[in-house]
Amino acid sequence: MTQQLFRLSFLTVTPIDVLDMVVVAFLIYKLYAVMRGTIAAQIFVGLVLIFVVSVVVNALNMSVLGTIFRTLIDVWVLAFLILFQPELRRLLSLVGQSRLVSRFVPAGSEATVDAVVEAVRDMACAPQPVGALIVF
């Protein structure tokens, strides 16, 4: 059991909770830094506004609007991926280039290239040639 730092009414706060909040705040800040100055920031504000309105609609028990907003939220993830594709690509590129990731994942390993070349050669020279889709 983790140590309790303090208690607010019915809510107890532990060191893990504080760490969780710090990590989430850092991630939100980094997301903001990547999106700052792009059209994605305006789209993100619009999506957050839709989400807030849907929470209010559900709190007021508006059934028709609630159904419409539930439908919007069902496609939220897909819309998020489509609308923010360039920004997500840039964010993932920045993560891949970070020093932390490069310590665990060696980039440009010659052994990997040799293994792929050997696998392609084996497939091409097989009695019945085999095709492959190779993604790097």
FENNORPE-V758754 format. One record per residue. N is the residue number from 0. SS is DSSP state (H for helix, E for strand, C for the rest). Layout:
BEGIN
N,SS  N,SS
END
This chain:
BEGIN
0,C  1,C  2,C  3,E  4,E  5,E  6,E  7,E  8,C  9,C  10,E  11,E  12,E  13,E  14,H  15,H  16,H  17,H  18,H  19,H  20,H  21,H  22,H  23,H  24,H  25,H  26,H  27,H  28,H  29,H  30,H  31,H  32,H  33,H  34,H  35,C  36,C  37,C  38,H  39,H  40,H  41,H  42,H  43,H  44,H  45,H  46,H  47,H  48,H  49,H  50,H  51,H  52,H  53,H  54,H  55,H  56,H  57,H  58,H  59,C  60,C  61,C  62,H  63,H  64,H  65,H  66,H  67,H  68,H  69,H  70,H  71,H  72,H  73,H  74,C  75,H  76,H  77,H  78,H  79,H  80,H  81,H  82,H  83,C  84,H  85,H  86,H  87,H  88,H  89,H  90,H  91,H  92,H  93,H  94,H  95,H  96,H  97,C  98,H  99,H  100,H  101,H  102,H  103,H  104,C  105,C  106,C  107,C  108,C  109,H  110,H  111,H  112,H  113,H  114,H  115,H  116,H  117,H  118,H  119,H  120,H  121,H  122,H  123,H  124,C  125,C  126,C  127,C  128,C  129,C  130,C  131,C  132,C  133,C  134,C  135,C
END
